[in-house]
Amino acid sequence: QARAYTYTDAVGTPMLLLLLGVGCAGLSFAAAGSAAVARTPPMGWNSWNSFGCGSKMTAPNIEAIADKLVSSGLAAAGYTYLNLDDCWANASRSGDGSITGSPAQFPSMKALASYAHAKGLKFGLYTSENNRTCAGRPGSYGYELQDAATYCDWGVDFVKIDHCGTGAPGTDGPSHMNESWVRLTSACSLATHFLTRL
């Protein structure tokens, strides 16, 4: 069962975390006190503070982080999410509108997700609900269904969505973010997800 969490970051930016489930097959959480509360937040590693958009943001380095999460015992302690933040995507969409990994840095997102899964980890990606992310990569606005299908095909378990970057005119603010969330979760439902908003 996929779950979505909303929160506000340190500077007041609304964020959305959408937990999809391995290969879109579904993901369940052990509840503590009620069905709406997970025992822990999604714990793991995010690329932004280590790599940002720098030259180290590559598939081999992400695989090395996956190895370290396991060998250090962090994965066994519950730190199971391996999440790529901004700058994983190619600068533009493919001819058919599909989002792709940056060819030089991430030639196969599906292979990277499979690597994480083989280590017992969950694989996550970042997107913006705008036309562009903070770093100018493609956002999901207007492509929610297509992106959700792509993420499912790749085996993505977790999607971090924020309101950073540039949007279309009239698409600013929390109400647009909620509309984008509805489109993305509806897209995931069409991809055979069972989504519950917390």
URFEN-V532003 format. One record per pair of residues at least 4 apart in sequence whose ideal C-beta (glycine too) atoms are under 7 Angstrom apart, sorted by the first residue. I is the first residue (numbers start at 0). J is the second residue. D is the distance in Angstrom with one decimal. If there is no record, write none. Layout:
# URFEN-V532003
i | j | d
I | J | D
I | J | D
This chain:
# URFEN-V532003
i | j | d
0 | 25 | 5.4
0 | 26 | 6.5
0 | 27 | 5.4
0 | 193 | 5.4
0 | 195 | 6.0
1 | 17 | 6.8
1 | 18 | 5.6
1 | 19 | 5.1
1 | 20 | 5.3
1 | 25 | 6.7
1 | 26 | 6.0
1 | 187 | 6.4
1 | 192 | 5.0
1 | 193 | 6.9
1 | 194 | 4.9
2 | 18 | 4.7
2 | 28 | 6.5
2 | 195 | 6.2
2 | 197 | 6.0
3 | 15 | 6.2
3 | 16 | 6.8
3 | 17 | 4.9
3 | 180 | 6.8
3 | 184 | 6.6
3 | 196 | 5.2
3 | 197 | 6.5
4 | 16 | 4.5
4 | 197 | 6.1
5 | 13 | 6.7
5 | 14 | 6.9
5 | 15 | 5.4
6 | 14 | 5.5
7 | 11 | 5.8
7 | 12 | 6.8
7 | 13 | 5.7
7 | 14 | 7.0
8 | 12 | 4.8
8 | 14 | 5.6
12 | 161 | 6.0
12 | 162 | 6.2
12 | 163 | 6.7
13 | 162 | 5.9
13 | 173 | 5.4
13 | 176 | 5.7
14 | 159 | 6.9
14 | 161 | 4.8
15 | 160 | 4.2
15 | 176 | 6.7
15 | 180 | 5.6
16 | 41 | 6.5
16 | 157 | 6.9
16 | 159 | 5.5
17 | 158 | 4.3
17 | 160 | 6.3
17 | 183 | 6.7
17 | 184 | 7.0
18 | 26 | 5.5
18 | 41 | 6.5
18 | 156 | 6.7
18 | 157 | 5.3
19 | 23 | 5.8
19 | 26 | 6.8
19 | 150 | 6.6
19 | 155 | 5.9
19 | 156 | 5.5
19 | 157 | 6.6
19 | 158 | 6.3
19 | 187 | 6.4
19 | 192 | 6.7
20 | 24 | 5.5
20 | 25 | 4.2
20 | 26 | 3.5
20 | 156 | 6.1
21 | 26 | 6.9
21 | 116 | 6.3
21 | 121 | 6.8
21 | 154 | 6.4
21 | 156 | 5.4
22 | 151 | 6.9
22 | 154 | 4.5
23 | 151 | 3.7
23 | 190 | 5.5
23 | 191 | 6.6
23 | 192 | 5.9
25 | 193 | 6.5
26 | 156 | 6.4
28 | 37 | 4.2
29 | 38 | 5.2
30 | 34 | 5.1
30 | 36 | 5.9
31 | 36 | 5.6
31 | 38 | 4.6
32 | 36 | 5.5
35 | 197 | 5.2
39 | 77 | 6.1
41 | 80 | 5.2
41 | 157 | 6.4
42 | 77 | 5.3
42 | 78 | 4.7
42 | 79 | 7.0
42 | 80 | 6.5
43 | 78 | 4.9
43 | 79 | 5.6
43 | 80 | 2.8
43 | 81 | 5.9
43 | 82 | 6.2
44 | 64 | 5.8
44 | 68 | 6.1
44 | 78 | 6.9
44 | 81 | 5.9
44 | 82 | 6.7
45 | 82 | 4.6
45 | 84 | 5.5
46 | 50 | 4.8
46 | 56 | 6.2
46 | 61 | 7.0
46 | 82 | 6.7
46 | 83 | 5.1
46 | 84 | 4.8
47 | 51 | 6.0
47 | 84 | 3.8
47 | 85 | 6.8
50 | 55 | 4.7
50 | 56 | 4.2
52 | 56 | 6.3
52 | 85 | 6.5
52 | 86 | 3.9
52 | 134 | 5.2
55 | 60 | 5.2
56 | 86 | 5.3
56 | 104 | 5.9
57 | 61 | 7.0
57 | 104 | 4.7
58 | 62 | 6.3
58 | 104 | 6.7
58 | 105 | 5.1
58 | 106 | 6.9
58 | 111 | 5.3
59 | 63 | 6.5
60 | 64 | 6.7
61 | 65 | 6.6
61 | 81 | 6.9
61 | 83 | 6.7
61 | 111 | 6.2
62 | 66 | 6.5
62 | 114 | 5.4
63 | 67 | 6.4
64 | 68 | 6.4
64 | 81 | 6.6
65 | 69 | 6.8
65 | 81 | 5.3
65 | 114 | 6.3
65 | 115 | 5.3
65 | 118 | 5.0
65 | 120 | 5.7
66 | 70 | 5.9
67 | 71 | 5.5
68 | 73 | 4.9
68 | 74 | 4.7
68 | 78 | 6.1
68 | 81 | 6.6
68 | 120 | 6.3
69 | 74 | 4.8
69 | 118 | 5.1
69 | 119 | 6.9
72 | 76 | 6.0
73 | 78 | 4.0
74 | 78 | 6.0
74 | 79 | 5.5
74 | 119 | 6.1
74 | 120 | 6.2
79 | 120 | 5.3
79 | 121 | 5.4
80 | 121 | 5.1
80 | 123 | 5.5
80 | 157 | 5.8
81 | 115 | 4.8
81 | 120 | 4.8
81 | 121 | 7.0
81 | 122 | 5.6
81 | 123 | 6.8
82 | 123 | 3.6
82 | 157 | 6.2
82 | 159 | 6.6
83 | 87 | 4.2
83 | 123 | 6.8
83 | 124 | 5.3
83 | 125 | 6.4
84 | 125 | 4.6
85 | 125 | 5.5
85 | 132 | 5.0
85 | 133 | 5.8
85 | 134 | 4.5
85 | 136 | 6.4
86 | 134 | 5.2
86 | 136 | 6.5
87 | 100 | 5.9
87 | 101 | 6.6
87 | 105 | 5.6
87 | 124 | 6.4
88 | 98 | 5.7
88 | 99 | 7.0
88 | 100 | 6.5
88 | 101 | 6.4
88 | 136 | 4.3
88 | 137 | 5.7
89 | 99 | 4.8
89 | 100 | 6.5
89 | 101 | 4.9
89 | 102 | 6.5
90 | 136 | 6.4
91 | 137 | 6.7
92 | 96 | 5.2
92 | 97 | 6.2
92 | 98 | 5.8
92 | 137 | 5.2
93 | 97 | 4.6
93 | 99 | 5.5
96 | 142 | 6.3
96 | 145 | 5.9
97 | 145 | 6.4
97 | 149 | 5.9
98 | 137 | 5.6
98 | 142 | 6.9
98 | 146 | 5.5
98 | 149 | 5.8
100 | 104 | 7.0
100 | 105 | 3.2
100 | 106 | 6.8
100 | 108 | 4.5
101 | 105 | 5.4
102 | 106 | 5.7
105 | 111 | 6.4
107 | 111 | 6.5
108 | 112 | 6.3
108 | 153 | 4.7
109 | 113 | 6.3
109 | 152 | 6.9
109 | 153 | 4.6
109 | 154 | 6.4
110 | 114 | 6.4
111 | 115 | 6.7
112 | 116 | 6.3
112 | 122 | 4.1
112 | 153 | 5.1
112 | 154 | 3.9
112 | 155 | 6.2
113 | 117 | 6.2
113 | 154 | 6.4
114 | 118 | 6.8
115 | 120 | 4.3
115 | 121 | 7.0
115 | 122 | 4.2
116 | 120 | 6.8
116 | 122 | 6.7
116 | 154 | 6.3
121 | 156 | 3.9
121 | 157 | 6.0
122 | 154 | 6.4
122 | 155 | 5.8
122 | 156 | 5.4
123 | 155 | 6.7
123 | 156 | 6.1
123 | 157 | 3.1
123 | 158 | 6.7
123 | 159 | 6.5
124 | 150 | 6.6
124 | 155 | 5.5
124 | 158 | 5.8
125 | 159 | 4.6
126 | 132 | 6.9
126 | 138 | 6.0
126 | 139 | 4.6
126 | 146 | 6.7
126 | 158 | 6.3
126 | 160 | 5.6
127 | 131 | 6.8
127 | 132 | 4.3
127 | 138 | 3.8
127 | 139 | 6.9
127 | 160 | 6.9
127 | 161 | 5.8
127 | 162 | 6.8
127 | 163 | 5.3
127 | 164 | 4.4
128 | 138 | 6.5
128 | 139 | 6.1
128 | 140 | 5.9
128 | 160 | 5.4
128 | 162 | 6.0
128 | 175 | 7.0
128 | 176 | 5.3
128 | 179 | 3.6
129 | 138 | 4.4
129 | 140 | 5.4
129 | 162 | 6.6
129 | 164 | 4.4
129 | 165 | 5.7
129 | 166 | 3.8
129 | 170 | 6.8
130 | 138 | 5.2
130 | 140 | 5.0
130 | 165 | 5.6
130 | 166 | 5.7
130 | 167 | 5.8
131 | 135 | 5.3
131 | 136 | 6.7
131 | 137 | 6.7
131 | 138 | 5.2
131 | 164 | 4.3
131 | 165 | 4.5
132 | 136 | 4.6
132 | 138 | 5.4
132 | 163 | 6.2
132 | 164 | 4.5
133 | 163 | 3.9
133 | 164 | 5.1
138 | 164 | 5.5
139 | 143 | 5.4
139 | 146 | 4.8
139 | 179 | 6.9
139 | 183 | 6.4
140 | 166 | 6.3
140 | 167 | 6.4
140 | 170 | 6.6
140 | 179 | 6.3
142 | 146 | 5.0
143 | 147 | 6.1
143 | 179 | 6.7
143 | 182 | 4.0
143 | 183 | 4.4
143 | 186 | 4.7
144 | 148 | 6.5
144 | 186 | 4.0
144 | 189 | 6.8
145 | 149 | 6.4
146 | 150 | 6.2
147 | 151 | 6.3
147 | 183 | 5.9
147 | 186 | 3.6
147 | 187 | 4.8
147 | 190 | 5.7
148 | 152 | 6.4
148 | 190 | 5.7
149 | 153 | 6.4
150 | 155 | 3.9
150 | 158 | 6.3
151 | 190 | 4.7
162 | 176 | 5.2
166 | 170 | 3.9
166 | 171 | 6.0
166 | 175 | 7.0
170 | 175 | 4.5
171 | 175 | 6.3
173 | 177 | 6.3
174 | 178 | 6.6
175 | 179 | 6.3
176 | 180 | 6.3
177 | 181 | 6.5
178 | 182 | 6.5
179 | 183 | 6.2
180 | 184 | 6.0
181 | 185 | 6.0
182 | 186 | 6.3
183 | 187 | 6.5
184 | 188 | 6.4
184 | 194 | 4.7
185 | 189 | 6.7
186 | 190 | 6.6
187 | 192 | 4.1
187 | 194 | 5.8
188 | 192 | 5.4
188 | 194 | 5.7
